[in-house]
Amino acid sequence: MFSKSVVVCSLLALAAIAAATDVLQCPGKNIQNLKENVQLTPCKKAPCKLKKGTNQHISINFTPDTDLDEITNHVVADVFGVELPFVGVDGNPVCDKLQTADGQPASCPLKAGTTYTYKDSFPILNFYPSIEAKVHWELQAHKKGVICFEMPVKIV
């Protein structure tokens, strides 16, 4: 018979997998367990439907290789081959939206080898066109990528 702790750990692991979003690797990148470390809510599969006038929630787990004094979002939408900044998200600092692996508030500077979670929500603005696009989302430090993913989206 399984102990309660084994059952609880198994259920938590299944919940984490079920909550993961089916994101894509950025070109030239191979981030281990990327799909398990990115969660977009309420999106689960591609293309992610982004409804105008609502908020999208995001959670990204990452572990920097080096100490980082700052970290920002780089978020663009590839629309017909043209990269357009995701207004309201691109270029925003994320240092005030970080937690440690145990859920405690964290802030910059970040320590190498420590796992952090970036949690945020962002509006799907009403003036966005109703189109399909590919969103490229990257957390950056001094224009260098820390973690990156792509997601086909449909703005409705």
N, C-alpha and C positions, 0 to 999 in steps of 0.2 A: 504494500500500500504506500502511495506517495505521501510525503509529508506536506503540511499546509504550505510551507515556504516554497517547495518545488512547484506546487499548483499555482500559487500566487505569482511566482516569477514567470511561469509559462503563460499565464493569462496576461500579464503586463507585456510580455514580448509579443504576443499575438495582437494586443491592442495597438502597440507601436507600429507593427507592420501594417495593420488595417488602416491606420491613420496616415500612412505615408502617401505622398502624391507621386504619380507616375511622371516624373520630370526626366529630361534628357540631359546627357553630358554636353558641355560646351565643346565646340570643335577643338581638337588638339588636347583635350583634358581627359583624365581618367580618375575621377574622384571615387575612392572606395565607399561603398554603401551610400551613394548619393541619394537614391530614392528613399532610403530610410531616414535620412537626415533633413529632408525638406518636406514641409507640410503646408499646403495651401488649403484654406477652408473658405468656402464649402466645396472646393474642387478636389476630385479624386482621380480623374482620367483626362486624357487629351482628346479634343481640345477643351481647355478649361473655359467654361462659360462665365464671362464677367458681365454682370448686369449693371447697366448705368444706374446711378443714384444709390448704389449699395457700397458696402465696404468689403474688401477682401482681406483675409487674415493670413499672415505668414509666420512660420517658425522655421528657423534654420539652425541646425547644430553644426558647429565647426571647431576645429582645433588648429590655431595658428602654429606655423613652424618656427616663427621668430617672434620676439617681443614686438608689439605694435602700439604706437602712441595714439593713433587715431584710425578710424575705419568708417567708410562711407558706402552708400549704395551707388551702383552704376546700373541703371535699369533703362533699357531701350526696347522699342518694338520695331521689328523688321517688317515694314509695310511696303510691299511691292519692291523689295530690294533696297529700300532707303531706311536707315536707322533713325528713328525719331525718339527723343527723350520721353520717358514716361513721366509726364508733368505731375508734380506733387510728390514724386518718389526719387527720381534720379538726382544724384548729388547730395542727398540728405545724409547728415551724420547719423550713425547708429549707436554711438557710445552710451547714450542714455536709455537704450532699449535692449540691454544685455542682461543675461542671467548666467550664473554658474550652473554646472550640471545638476546640482542639488536644489536649484530653484531660487538661490539667494541673488539679490541684485548685484550686478557687476557694472563696472565702468572702465573706461580707458585710463591708463595704459593696460593692454592685455599681455598676459604672460605666455610665452611659447610652451606648448605641450599641455595647456589647460583647455578643457572643453567648455565652450560657451554656447548659449542659445540666444539668437536674435529673434525677438518677437515684436510684431508690429501689425498694424492694419493700415490700409490705404484706400482712398476713395476711388471708385470708378466714376469719373466725372461725366456729367450729362453731355458735354460738348465732344466727347470722344466719338469718332465715327463708328458706325455699326459695321465692323469688318472682322476678317480673320487675319491674324498676324502671329509672328513668333516673338515671344518676349525673352530677352537675354537679361538675366539677373545675376549680378556679381557683387559680392562684398569686396571692397578694395581698400588697400592701405597704400597711400602715395602712388596711386594709379597702377598698383600691382595687385593682381587677383589673389584673394584668400580662399574663396569658394565661389563656384559659378554653376549655374544651371540654365537650361532653356525649357520653355514650355509653349506649345501651340495654344493660342487663345482665340476665343470668339467673343467679341464685344457685342452685346445685345441690348 
